[in-house]
Structures are given as structure tokens and as C-alpha cells.
Amino acid sequence: MQTPDTEHTTTDKPTGDIVTVTLDTPIARAGGKQITEVTLRKPLAGALRGVAMGDLVACKYDAVAQVLPRVSTPMLLKQDIENMDPADLFKLGGEVVGFLLTKEQKAFIPQ
């Protein structure tokens, strides 16, 4: 589902403050529930508290794992992140980093 200037998927041009990512490997939760998609919202400054911005931009595990629960729906738990497919972790981390770019910086990203 896409709404102009507010939502996109990883296959669309990033335009808004919300992105839905389809996971390559679903996350198993208790009771047989599986998470196949994670919606991320653009973090406000408070959601980045205690995180070194350079570590987040470099997609370092600890920084990404600290921010994801603060900006994800459903909220990813520590054990979800620890057991996540590395490709999915990198994909989610990349989306979070994309939120941190200015409009000018995004203009230089090839479409």
C-alpha cells in the first residue's frame, strides 16, 4: 500500500516518513506467529538517544539493534533482532539510515 509522500516499500523511491519492508526470512514469535513485514517510521531525535550516529550510518549491529525497537511496527524485540536473517537486518538498517539523509543528500542517490 502506498500513499504519496508518506509511505513506500523498498522497491519504491523513498519519499516519506514511513517504509514497509518485506522480510526475506519471517521472524518466528511464540504461539506460531510470524512477522513477514516490518513498518519503520522516521526516527525523531529522541529515538536516536544513546546511539553514535556514525555507528548507525555504518550499520553497526549494536546501533541498529538499539534503534529498531524504537521505530518498528510490530515492535521488534531483542530476541527478534538477534535471531534475524542478516540480510533482513541489513535491509532494515539501510532503511533507517535512509531516513537520516537530507533532501540534498537523497538527490545524489541514483534511482
Jmol script that loads the backbone (N, CA, C; Angstrom):
load data "model"
ATOM      1  N   MET A   1       0.836  -1.172   0.000  1.00  0.00           N
ATOM      2  CA  MET A   1       0.000   0.000   0.000  1.00  0.00           C
ATOM      3  C   MET A   1       0.880   1.234   0.000  1.00  0.00           C
ATOM      4  N   GLN A   2       0.562   2.201  -0.805  1.00  0.00           N
ATOM      5  CA  GLN A   2       1.386   3.404  -0.886  1.00  0.00           C
ATOM      6  C   GLN A   2       0.508   4.643  -0.873  1.00  0.00           C
ATOM      7  N   THR A   3       0.914   5.601  -0.081  1.00  0.00           N
ATOM      8  CA  THR A   3       0.258   6.899  -0.040  1.00  0.00           C
ATOM      9  C   THR A   3       1.303   7.919  -0.416  1.00  0.00           C
ATOM     10  N   PRO A   4       1.029   8.815  -1.356  1.00  0.00           N
ATOM     11  CA  PRO A   4       2.040   9.778  -1.797  1.00  0.00           C
ATOM     12  C   PRO A   4       2.658  10.546  -0.640  1.00  0.00           C
ATOM     13  N   ASP A   5       4.002  10.633  -0.665  1.00  0.00           N
ATOM     14  CA  ASP A   5       4.787  11.408   0.285  1.00  0.00           C
ATOM     15  C   ASP A   5       4.698  10.943   1.729  1.00  0.00           C
ATOM     16  N   THR A   6       4.092   9.797   2.004  1.00  0.00           N
ATOM     17  CA  THR A   6       4.054   9.339   3.382  1.00  0.00           C
ATOM     18  C   THR A   6       4.486   7.895   3.540  1.00  0.00           C
ATOM     19  N   GLU A   7       4.436   7.102   2.476  1.00  0.00           N
ATOM     20  CA  GLU A   7       4.734   5.699   2.631  1.00  0.00           C
ATOM     21  C   GLU A   7       5.351   5.150   1.359  1.00  0.00           C
ATOM     22  N   HIS A   8       6.269   4.180   1.499  1.00  0.00           N
ATOM     23  CA  HIS A   8       6.826   3.500   0.339  1.00  0.00           C
ATOM     24  C   HIS A   8       7.287   2.117   0.734  1.00  0.00           C
ATOM     25  N   THR A   9       7.475   1.268  -0.231  1.00  0.00           N
ATOM     26  CA  THR A   9       8.066  -0.035   0.016  1.00  0.00           C
ATOM     27  C   THR A   9       9.507   0.036  -0.459  1.00  0.00           C
ATOM     28  N   THR A  10      10.266  -0.998  -0.166  1.00  0.00           N
ATOM     29  CA  THR A  10      11.681  -0.968  -0.527  1.00  0.00           C
ATOM     30  C   THR A  10      11.889  -0.993  -2.030  1.00  0.00           C
ATOM     31  N   THR A  11      10.863  -1.258  -2.803  1.00  0.00           N
ATOM     32  CA  THR A  11      11.019  -1.244  -4.249  1.00  0.00           C
ATOM     33  C   THR A  11      10.649   0.110  -4.842  1.00  0.00           C
ATOM     34  N   ASP A  12      10.097   0.999  -4.035  1.00  0.00           N
ATOM     35  CA  ASP A  12       9.700   2.319  -4.498  1.00  0.00           C
ATOM     36  C   ASP A  12      10.745   3.360  -4.121  1.00  0.00           C
ATOM     37  N   LYS A  13      10.657   4.509  -4.767  1.00  0.00           N
ATOM     38  CA  LYS A  13      11.529   5.630  -4.443  1.00  0.00           C
ATOM     39  C   LYS A  13      11.196   6.118  -3.032  1.00  0.00           C
ATOM     40  N   PRO A  14      12.199   6.243  -2.136  1.00  0.00           N
ATOM     41  CA  PRO A  14      11.927   6.733  -0.793  1.00  0.00           C
ATOM     42  C   PRO A  14      11.417   8.173  -0.839  1.00  0.00           C
ATOM     43  N   THR A  15      10.228   8.401  -0.295  1.00  0.00           N
ATOM     44  CA  THR A  15       9.665   9.743  -0.333  1.00  0.00           C
ATOM     45  C   THR A  15       9.128  10.198   1.002  1.00  0.00           C
ATOM     46  N   GLY A  16       8.909   9.299   1.935  1.00  0.00           N
ATOM     47  CA  GLY A  16       8.189   9.701   3.130  1.00  0.00           C
ATOM     48  C   GLY A  16       8.853   9.338   4.427  1.00  0.00           C
ATOM     49  N   ASP A  17       8.034   9.367   5.444  1.00  0.00           N
ATOM     50  CA  ASP A  17       8.498   9.123   6.798  1.00  0.00           C
ATOM     51  C   ASP A  17       8.164   7.717   7.283  1.00  0.00           C
ATOM     52  N   ILE A  18       7.592   6.894   6.411  1.00  0.00           N
ATOM     53  CA  ILE A  18       7.223   5.520   6.762  1.00  0.00           C
ATOM     54  C   ILE A  18       7.619   4.610   5.613  1.00  0.00           C
ATOM     55  N   VAL A  19       8.153   3.440   5.957  1.00  0.00           N
ATOM     56  CA  VAL A  19       8.500   2.446   4.936  1.00  0.00           C
ATOM     57  C   VAL A  19       8.123   1.066   5.475  1.00  0.00           C
ATOM     58  N   THR A  20       7.583   0.235   4.603  1.00  0.00           N
ATOM     59  CA  THR A  20       7.263  -1.141   4.960  1.00  0.00           C
ATOM     60  C   THR A  20       8.239  -2.051   4.236  1.00  0.00           C
ATOM     61  N   VAL A  21       8.901  -2.889   5.005  1.00  0.00           N
ATOM     62  CA  VAL A  21       9.919  -3.796   4.471  1.00  0.00           C
ATOM     63  C   VAL A  21       9.407  -5.227   4.572  1.00  0.00           C
ATOM     64  N   THR A  22       9.417  -5.929   3.452  1.00  0.00           N
ATOM     65  CA  THR A  22       9.080  -7.348   3.440  1.00  0.00           C
ATOM     66  C   THR A  22      10.350  -8.126   3.747  1.00  0.00           C
ATOM     67  N   LEU A  23      10.285  -8.959   4.756  1.00  0.00           N
ATOM     68  CA  LEU A  23      11.452  -9.730   5.178  1.00  0.00           C
ATOM     69  C   LEU A  23      11.670 -10.932   4.263  1.00  0.00           C
ATOM     70  N   ASP A  24      12.924 -11.247   3.987  1.00  0.00           N
ATOM     71  CA  ASP A  24      13.259 -12.445   3.216  1.00  0.00           C
ATOM     72  C   ASP A  24      12.963 -13.698   4.038  1.00  0.00           C
ATOM     73  N   THR A  25      13.258 -13.618   5.330  1.00  0.00           N
ATOM     74  CA  THR A  25      13.033 -14.735   6.242  1.00  0.00           C
ATOM     75  C   THR A  25      12.128 -14.252   7.368  1.00  0.00           C
ATOM     76  N   PRO A  26      10.905 -14.774   7.456  1.00  0.00           N
ATOM     77  CA  PRO A  26       9.998 -14.324   8.518  1.00  0.00           C
ATOM     78  C   PRO A  26      10.590 -14.553   9.910  1.00  0.00           C
ATOM     79  N   ILE A  27      10.178 -13.701  10.831  1.00  0.00           N
ATOM     80  CA  ILE A  27      10.601 -13.815  12.224  1.00  0.00           C
ATOM     81  C   ILE A  27       9.546 -14.639  12.954  1.00  0.00           C
ATOM     82  N   ALA A  28       9.984 -15.716  13.604  1.00  0.00           N
ATOM     83  CA  ALA A  28       9.070 -16.570  14.353  1.00  0.00           C
ATOM     84  C   ALA A  28       8.877 -16.009  15.758  1.00  0.00           C
ATOM     85  N   ARG A  29       7.626 -15.929  16.166  1.00  0.00           N
ATOM     86  CA  ARG A  29       7.279 -15.493  17.519  1.00  0.00           C
ATOM     87  C   ARG A  29       6.530 -16.617  18.208  1.00  0.00           C
ATOM     88  N   ALA A  30       6.421 -16.509  19.518  1.00  0.00           N
ATOM     89  CA  ALA A  30       5.714 -17.514  20.312  1.00  0.00           C
ATOM     90  C   ALA A  30       4.287 -17.677  19.802  1.00  0.00           C
ATOM     91  N   GLY A  31       3.761 -18.858  19.938  1.00  0.00           N
ATOM     92  CA  GLY A  31       2.406 -19.127  19.510  1.00  0.00           C
ATOM     93  C   GLY A  31       2.277 -19.356  18.023  1.00  0.00           C
ATOM     94  N   GLY A  32       3.395 -19.574  17.351  1.00  0.00           N
ATOM     95  CA  GLY A  32       3.374 -19.839  15.924  1.00  0.00           C
ATOM     96  C   GLY A  32       3.171 -18.618  15.051  1.00  0.00           C
ATOM     97  N   LYS A  33       3.191 -17.438  15.652  1.00  0.00           N
ATOM     98  CA  LYS A  33       3.033 -16.216  14.865  1.00  0.00           C
ATOM     99  C   LYS A  33       4.327 -15.913  14.125  1.00  0.00           C
ATOM    100  N   GLN A  34       4.179 -15.352  12.931  1.00  0.00           N
ATOM    101  CA  GLN A  34       5.345 -14.971  12.141  1.00  0.00           C
ATOM    102  C   GLN A  34       5.202 -13.527  11.676  1.00  0.00           C
ATOM    103  N   ILE A  35       6.321 -12.822  11.714  1.00  0.00           N
ATOM    104  CA  ILE A  35       6.367 -11.460  11.199  1.00  0.00           C
ATOM    105  C   ILE A  35       6.992 -11.532   9.820  1.00  0.00           C
ATOM    106  N   THR A  36       6.228 -11.114   8.810  1.00  0.00           N
ATOM    107  CA  THR A  36       6.727 -11.148   7.438  1.00  0.00           C
ATOM    108  C   THR A  36       7.040  -9.756   6.913  1.00  0.00           C
ATOM    109  N   GLU A  37       6.480  -8.733   7.565  1.00  0.00           N
ATOM    110  CA  GLU A  37       6.715  -7.341   7.186  1.00  0.00           C
ATOM    111  C   GLU A  37       6.947  -6.512   8.431  1.00  0.00           C
ATOM    112  N   VAL A  38       7.815  -5.526   8.295  1.00  0.00           N
ATOM    113  CA  VAL A  38       8.083  -4.588   9.382  1.00  0.00           C
ATOM    114  C   VAL A  38       7.915  -3.182   8.820  1.00  0.00           C
ATOM    115  N   THR A  39       7.138  -2.382   9.508  1.00  0.00           N
ATOM    116  CA  THR A  39       6.969  -0.989   9.118  1.00  0.00           C
ATOM    117  C   THR A  39       7.889  -0.147   9.989  1.00  0.00           C
ATOM    118  N   LEU A  40       8.675   0.692   9.338  1.00  0.00           N
ATOM    119  CA  LEU A  40       9.586   1.587  10.046  1.00  0.00           C
ATOM    120  C   LEU A  40       9.113   3.009   9.860  1.00  0.00           C
ATOM    121  N   ARG A  41       9.220   3.796  10.912  1.00  0.00           N
ATOM    122  CA  ARG A  41       8.906   5.216  10.805  1.00  0.00           C
ATOM    123  C   ARG A  41      10.187   6.008  11.020  1.00  0.00           C
ATOM    124  N   LYS A  42      10.242   7.165  10.407  1.00  0.00           N
ATOM    125  CA  LYS A  42      11.420   8.020  10.535  1.00  0.00           C
ATOM    126  C   LYS A  42      11.630   8.361  12.008  1.00  0.00           C
ATOM    127  N   PRO A  43      12.833   8.098  12.521  1.00  0.00           N
ATOM    128  CA  PRO A  43      13.065   8.387  13.945  1.00  0.00           C
ATOM    129  C   PRO A  43      13.180   9.886  14.198  1.00  0.00           C
ATOM    130  N   LEU A  44      12.601  10.304  15.294  1.00  0.00           N
ATOM    131  CA  LEU A  44      12.845  11.653  15.781  1.00  0.00           C
ATOM    132  C   LEU A  44      14.150  11.611  16.563  1.00  0.00           C
ATOM    133  N   ALA A  45      14.685  12.746  16.887  1.00  0.00           N
ATOM    134  CA  ALA A  45      15.991  12.811  17.563  1.00  0.00           C
ATOM    135  C   ALA A  45      16.016  11.974  18.839  1.00  0.00           C
ATOM    136  N   GLY A  46      14.923  11.966  19.585  1.00  0.00           N
ATOM    137  CA  GLY A  46      14.882  11.204  20.842  1.00  0.00           C
ATOM    138  C   GLY A  46      15.063   9.709  20.647  1.00  0.00           C
ATOM    139  N   ALA A  47      14.631   9.183  19.507  1.00  0.00           N
ATOM    140  CA  ALA A  47      14.776   7.755  19.229  1.00  0.00           C
ATOM    141  C   ALA A  47      16.229   7.385  18.958  1.00  0.00           C
ATOM    142  N   LEU A  48      17.067   8.388  18.734  1.00  0.00           N
ATOM    143  CA  LEU A  48      18.485   8.149  18.472  1.00  0.00           C
ATOM    144  C   LEU A  48      19.343   8.347  19.715  1.00  0.00           C
ATOM    145  N   ARG A  49      18.703   8.641  20.820  1.00  0.00           N
ATOM    146  CA  ARG A  49      19.405   8.881  22.088  1.00  0.00           C
ATOM    147  C   ARG A  49      20.292   7.679  22.437  1.00  0.00           C
ATOM    148  N   GLY A  50      21.523   7.969  22.788  1.00  0.00           N
ATOM    149  CA  GLY A  50      22.455   6.932  23.210  1.00  0.00           C
ATOM    150  C   GLY A  50      23.103   6.161  22.072  1.00  0.00           C
ATOM    151  N   VAL A  51      22.838   6.570  20.841  1.00  0.00           N
ATOM    152  CA  VAL A  51      23.383   5.875  19.679  1.00  0.00           C
ATOM    153  C   VAL A  51      24.390   6.786  18.994  1.00  0.00           C
ATOM    154  N   ALA A  52      25.560   6.267  18.713  1.00  0.00           N
ATOM    155  CA  ALA A  52      26.548   7.032  17.955  1.00  0.00           C
ATOM    156  C   ALA A  52      26.083   7.067  16.500  1.00  0.00           C
ATOM    157  N   MET A  53      25.868   8.270  15.993  1.00  0.00           N
ATOM    158  CA  MET A  53      25.343   8.412  14.634  1.00  0.00           C
ATOM    159  C   MET A  53      26.257   7.744  13.603  1.00  0.00           C
ATOM    160  N   GLY A  54      27.551   7.851  13.791  1.00  0.00           N
ATOM    161  CA  GLY A  54      28.491   7.203  12.874  1.00  0.00           C
ATOM    162  C   GLY A  54      28.308   5.697  12.861  1.00  0.00           C
ATOM    163  N   ASP A  55      28.042   5.106  14.030  1.00  0.00           N
ATOM    164  CA  ASP A  55      27.806   3.663  14.113  1.00  0.00           C
ATOM    165  C   ASP A  55      26.520   3.277  13.397  1.00  0.00           C
ATOM    166  N   LEU A  56      25.501   4.126  13.524  1.00  0.00           N
ATOM    167  CA  LEU A  56      24.235   3.847  12.854  1.00  0.00           C
ATOM    168  C   LEU A  56      24.397   3.944  11.336  1.00  0.00           C
ATOM    169  N   VAL A  57      25.062   4.986  10.882  1.00  0.00           N
ATOM    170  CA  VAL A  57      25.291   5.162   9.442  1.00  0.00           C
ATOM    171  C   VAL A  57      26.132   4.017   8.887  1.00  0.00           C
ATOM    172  N   ALA A  58      27.049   3.496   9.690  1.00  0.00           N
ATOM    173  CA  ALA A  58      27.877   2.364   9.271  1.00  0.00           C
ATOM    174  C   ALA A  58      27.131   1.027   9.420  1.00  0.00           C
ATOM    175  N   CYS A  59      25.873   1.092   9.857  1.00  0.00           N
ATOM    176  CA  CYS A  59      25.037  -0.099  10.077  1.00  0.00           C
ATOM    177  C   CYS A  59      25.678  -1.086  11.048  1.00  0.00           C
ATOM    178  N   LYS A  60      26.323  -0.562  12.085  1.00  0.00           N
ATOM    179  CA  LYS A  60      26.890  -1.449  13.106  1.00  0.00           C
ATOM    180  C   LYS A  60      25.744  -2.075  13.893  1.00  0.00           C
ATOM    181  N   TYR A  61      25.905  -3.352  14.174  1.00  0.00           N
ATOM    182  CA  TYR A  61      24.841  -4.139  14.799  1.00  0.00           C
ATOM    183  C   TYR A  61      24.256  -3.477  16.036  1.00  0.00           C
ATOM    184  N   ASP A  62      25.093  -3.103  16.989  1.00  0.00           N
ATOM    185  CA  ASP A  62      24.583  -2.570  18.254  1.00  0.00           C
ATOM    186  C   ASP A  62      23.745  -1.309  18.053  1.00  0.00           C
ATOM    187  N   ALA A  63      24.160  -0.443  17.151  1.00  0.00           N
ATOM    188  CA  ALA A  63      23.417   0.791  16.889  1.00  0.00           C
ATOM    189  C   ALA A  63      22.078   0.487  16.224  1.00  0.00           C
ATOM    190  N   VAL A  64      22.092  -0.374  15.221  1.00  0.00           N
ATOM    191  CA  VAL A  64      20.848  -0.726  14.535  1.00  0.00           C
ATOM    192  C   VAL A  64      19.908  -1.449  15.494  1.00  0.00           C
ATOM    193  N   ALA A  65      20.441  -2.376  16.289  1.00  0.00           N
ATOM    194  CA  ALA A  65      19.620  -3.132  17.237  1.00  0.00           C
ATOM    195  C   ALA A  65      19.029  -2.231  18.323  1.00  0.00           C
ATOM    196  N   GLN A  66      19.690  -1.141  18.632  1.00  0.00           N
ATOM    197  CA  GLN A  66      19.180  -0.216  19.642  1.00  0.00           C
ATOM    198  C   GLN A  66      18.048   0.654  19.080  1.00  0.00           C
ATOM    199  N   VAL A  67      18.127   1.012  17.811  1.00  0.00           N
ATOM    200  CA  VAL A  67      17.134   1.911  17.212  1.00  0.00           C
ATOM    201  C   VAL A  67      15.909   1.159  16.699  1.00  0.00           C
ATOM    202  N   LEU A  68      16.070  -0.024  16.131  1.00  0.00           N
ATOM    203  CA  LEU A  68      14.941  -0.723  15.514  1.00  0.00           C
ATOM    204  C   LEU A  68      13.719  -0.865  16.424  1.00  0.00           C
ATOM    205  N   PRO A  69      13.852  -1.282  17.679  1.00  0.00           N
ATOM    206  CA  PRO A  69      12.650  -1.400  18.509  1.00  0.00           C
ATOM    207  C   PRO A  69      11.923  -0.065  18.711  1.00  0.00           C
ATOM    208  N   ARG A  70      12.632   1.015  18.590  1.00  0.00           N
ATOM    209  CA  ARG A  70      12.055   2.345  18.807  1.00  0.00           C
ATOM    210  C   ARG A  70      11.267   2.859  17.608  1.00  0.00           C
ATOM    211  N   VAL A  71      11.491   2.274  16.436  1.00  0.00           N
ATOM    212  CA  VAL A  71      10.872   2.812  15.219  1.00  0.00           C
ATOM    213  C   VAL A  71      10.105   1.756  14.418  1.00  0.00           C
ATOM    214  N   SER A  72       9.934   0.559  14.955  1.00  0.00           N
ATOM    215  CA  SER A  72       9.327  -0.529  14.181  1.00  0.00           C
ATOM    216  C   SER A  72       7.931  -0.896  14.665  1.00  0.00           C
ATOM    217  N   THR A  73       7.115  -1.326  13.700  1.00  0.00           N
ATOM    218  CA  THR A  73       5.791  -1.877  13.975  1.00  0.00           C
ATOM    219  C   THR A  73       5.661  -3.134  13.127  1.00  0.00           C
ATOM    220  N   PRO A  74       5.407  -4.300  13.705  1.00  0.00           N
ATOM    221  CA  PRO A  74       5.361  -4.522  15.132  1.00  0.00           C
ATOM    222  C   PRO A  74       6.720  -4.229  15.766  1.00  0.00           C
ATOM    223  N   MET A  75       6.698  -3.883  17.036  1.00  0.00           N
ATOM    224  CA  MET A  75       7.951  -3.553  17.702  1.00  0.00           C
ATOM    225  C   MET A  75       8.827  -4.799  17.755  1.00  0.00           C
ATOM    226  N   LEU A  76      10.014  -4.682  17.191  1.00  0.00           N
ATOM    227  CA  LEU A  76      10.950  -5.795  17.207  1.00  0.00           C
ATOM    228  C   LEU A  76      11.583  -5.907  18.577  1.00  0.00           C
ATOM    229  N   LEU A  77      11.586  -7.106  19.103  1.00  0.00           N
ATOM    230  CA  LEU A  77      12.173  -7.383  20.411  1.00  0.00           C
ATOM    231  C   LEU A  77      13.640  -7.763  20.244  1.00  0.00           C
ATOM    232  N   LYS A  78      14.372  -7.690  21.331  1.00  0.00           N
ATOM    233  CA  LYS A  78      15.802  -8.021  21.302  1.00  0.00           C
ATOM    234  C   LYS A  78      16.027  -9.403  20.687  1.00  0.00           C
ATOM    235  N   GLN A  79      15.237 -10.389  21.092  1.00  0.00           N
ATOM    236  CA  GLN A  79      15.419 -11.743  20.561  1.00  0.00           C
ATOM    237  C   GLN A  79      15.035 -11.828  19.080  1.00  0.00           C
ATOM    238  N   ASP A  80      14.096 -10.994  18.634  1.00  0.00           N
ATOM    239  CA  ASP A  80      13.762 -10.953  17.202  1.00  0.00           C
ATOM    240  C   ASP A  80      14.988 -10.518  16.400  1.00  0.00           C
ATOM    241  N   ILE A  81      15.637  -9.475  16.872  1.00  0.00           N
ATOM    242  CA  ILE A  81      16.789  -8.923  16.161  1.00  0.00           C
ATOM    243  C   ILE A  81      17.967  -9.894  16.202  1.00  0.00           C
ATOM    244  N   GLU A  82      18.191 -10.517  17.362  1.00  0.00           N
ATOM    245  CA  GLU A  82      19.298 -11.465  17.498  1.00  0.00           C
ATOM    246  C   GLU A  82      19.137 -12.679  16.586  1.00  0.00           C
ATOM    247  N   ASN A  83      17.904 -13.082  16.319  1.00  0.00           N
ATOM    248  CA  ASN A  83      17.651 -14.270  15.511  1.00  0.00           C
ATOM    249  C   ASN A  83      17.287 -13.943  14.065  1.00  0.00           C
ATOM    250  N   MET A  84      17.395 -12.679  13.690  1.00  0.00           N
ATOM    251  CA  MET A  84      17.010 -12.231  12.354  1.00  0.00           C
ATOM    252  C   MET A  84      18.042 -12.639  11.306  1.00  0.00           C
ATOM    253  N   ASP A  85      17.552 -12.905  10.114  1.00  0.00           N
ATOM    254  CA  ASP A  85      18.415 -13.148   8.968  1.00  0.00           C
ATOM    255  C   ASP A  85      19.288 -11.897   8.779  1.00  0.00           C
ATOM    256  N   PRO A  86      20.608 -12.039   8.664  1.00  0.00           N
ATOM    257  CA  PRO A  86      21.480 -10.875   8.498  1.00  0.00           C
ATOM    258  C   PRO A  86      21.096  -9.996   7.307  1.00  0.00           C
ATOM    259  N   ALA A  87      20.597 -10.598   6.240  1.00  0.00           N
ATOM    260  CA  ALA A  87      20.177  -9.798   5.083  1.00  0.00           C
ATOM    261  C   ALA A  87      19.011  -8.891   5.451  1.00  0.00           C
ATOM    262  N   ASP A  88      18.085  -9.393   6.267  1.00  0.00           N
ATOM    263  CA  ASP A  88      16.947  -8.579   6.706  1.00  0.00           C
ATOM    264  C   ASP A  88      17.401  -7.489   7.659  1.00  0.00           C
ATOM    265  N   LEU A  89      18.333  -7.804   8.547  1.00  0.00           N
ATOM    266  CA  LEU A  89      18.862  -6.796   9.464  1.00  0.00           C
ATOM    267  C   LEU A  89      19.520  -5.663   8.686  1.00  0.00           C
ATOM    268  N   PHE A  90      20.296  -6.016   7.672  1.00  0.00           N
ATOM    269  CA  PHE A  90      20.967  -5.009   6.861  1.00  0.00           C
ATOM    270  C   PHE A  90      19.951  -4.172   6.079  1.00  0.00           C
ATOM    271  N   LYS A  91      18.915  -4.826   5.571  1.00  0.00           N
ATOM    272  CA  LYS A  91      17.871  -4.120   4.824  1.00  0.00           C
ATOM    273  C   LYS A  91      17.155  -3.116   5.732  1.00  0.00           C
ATOM    274  N   LEU A  92      16.792  -3.540   6.935  1.00  0.00           N
ATOM    275  CA  LEU A  92      16.121  -2.641   7.882  1.00  0.00           C
ATOM    276  C   LEU A  92      17.053  -1.505   8.301  1.00  0.00           C
ATOM    277  N   GLY A  93      18.312  -1.845   8.587  1.00  0.00           N
ATOM    278  CA  GLY A  93      19.288  -0.817   8.957  1.00  0.00           C
ATOM    279  C   GLY A  93      19.482   0.202   7.847  1.00  0.00           C
ATOM    280  N   GLY A  94      19.522  -0.260   6.613  1.00  0.00           N
ATOM    281  CA  GLY A  94      19.675   0.642   5.472  1.00  0.00           C
ATOM    282  C   GLY A  94      18.508   1.603   5.345  1.00  0.00           C
ATOM    283  N   GLU A  95      17.311   1.120   5.629  1.00  0.00           N
ATOM    284  CA  GLU A  95      16.136   1.993   5.585  1.00  0.00           C
ATOM    285  C   GLU A  95      16.210   3.060   6.680  1.00  0.00           C
ATOM    286  N   VAL A  96      16.651   2.665   7.865  1.00  0.00           N
ATOM    287  CA  VAL A  96      16.794   3.636   8.954  1.00  0.00           C
ATOM    288  C   VAL A  96      17.825   4.691   8.568  1.00  0.00           C
ATOM    289  N   VAL A  97      18.951   4.269   8.022  1.00  0.00           N
ATOM    290  CA  VAL A  97      19.984   5.213   7.582  1.00  0.00           C
ATOM    291  C   VAL A  97      19.416   6.157   6.521  1.00  0.00           C
ATOM    292  N   GLY A  98      18.603   5.632   5.620  1.00  0.00           N
ATOM    293  CA  GLY A  98      17.986   6.459   4.593  1.00  0.00           C
ATOM    294  C   GLY A  98      17.137   7.580   5.169  1.00  0.00           C
ATOM    295  N   PHE A  99      16.510   7.327   6.292  1.00  0.00           N
ATOM    296  CA  PHE A  99      15.713   8.362   6.959  1.00  0.00           C
ATOM    297  C   PHE A  99      16.581   9.521   7.451  1.00  0.00           C
ATOM    298  N   LEU A 100      17.859   9.257   7.691  1.00  0.00           N
ATOM    299  CA  LEU A 100      18.748  10.269   8.260  1.00  0.00           C
ATOM    300  C   LEU A 100      19.327  11.218   7.226  1.00  0.00           C
ATOM    301  N   LEU A 101      19.174  10.874   5.957  1.00  0.00           N
ATOM    302  CA  LEU A 101      19.731  11.700   4.896  1.00  0.00           C
ATOM    303  C   LEU A 101      18.883  12.945   4.670  1.00  0.00           C
ATOM    304  N   THR A 102      19.555  14.034   4.334  1.00  0.00           N
ATOM    305  CA  THR A 102      18.845  15.258   3.990  1.00  0.00           C
ATOM    306  C   THR A 102      18.281  15.136   2.579  1.00  0.00           C
ATOM    307  N   LYS A 103      17.388  16.032   2.213  1.00  0.00           N
ATOM    308  CA  LYS A 103      16.835  16.040   0.857  1.00  0.00           C
ATOM    309  C   LYS A 103      17.951  16.227  -0.163  1.00  0.00           C
ATOM    310  N   GLU A 104      18.913  17.069   0.150  1.00  0.00           N
ATOM    311  CA  GLU A 104      20.027  17.310  -0.760  1.00  0.00           C
ATOM    312  C   GLU A 104      20.854  16.045  -0.956  1.00  0.00           C
ATOM    313  N   GLN A 105      21.114  15.314   0.122  1.00  0.00           N
ATOM    314  CA  GLN A 105      21.881  14.080   0.020  1.00  0.00           C
ATOM    315  C   GLN A 105      21.116  13.020  -0.784  1.00  0.00           C
ATOM    316  N   LYS A 106      19.810  12.941  -0.585  1.00  0.00           N
ATOM    317  CA  LYS A 106      18.991  11.969  -1.321  1.00  0.00           C
ATOM    318  C   LYS A 106      18.987  12.264  -2.817  1.00  0.00           C
ATOM    319  N   ALA A 107      19.155  13.527  -3.173  1.00  0.00           N
ATOM    320  CA  ALA A 107      19.158  13.904  -4.589  1.00  0.00           C
ATOM    321  C   ALA A 107      20.324  13.277  -5.332  1.00  0.00           C
ATOM    322  N   PHE A 108      21.385  12.905  -4.635  1.00  0.00           N
ATOM    323  CA  PHE A 108      22.573  12.315  -5.268  1.00  0.00           C
ATOM    324  C   PHE A 108      22.502  10.795  -5.359  1.00  0.00           C
ATOM    325  N   ILE A 109      21.447  10.201  -4.812  1.00  0.00           N
ATOM    326  CA  ILE A 109      21.310   8.746  -4.850  1.00  0.00           C
ATOM    327  C   ILE A 109      20.664   8.353  -6.172  1.00  0.00           C
ATOM    328  N   PRO A 110      21.310   7.467  -6.941  1.00  0.00           N
ATOM    329  CA  PRO A 110      20.729   7.042  -8.211  1.00  0.00           C
ATOM    330  C   PRO A 110      19.391   6.343  -7.979  1.00  0.00           C
ATOM    331  N   GLN A 111      18.458   6.602  -8.839  1.00  0.00           N
ATOM    332  CA  GLN A 111      17.118   5.997  -8.717  1.00  0.00           C
ATOM    333  C   GLN A 111      17.045   4.696  -9.451  1.00  0.00           C
TER     334      GLN A 111
END
end "model"
wireframe off; spacefill off
backbone 0.3
color backbone group
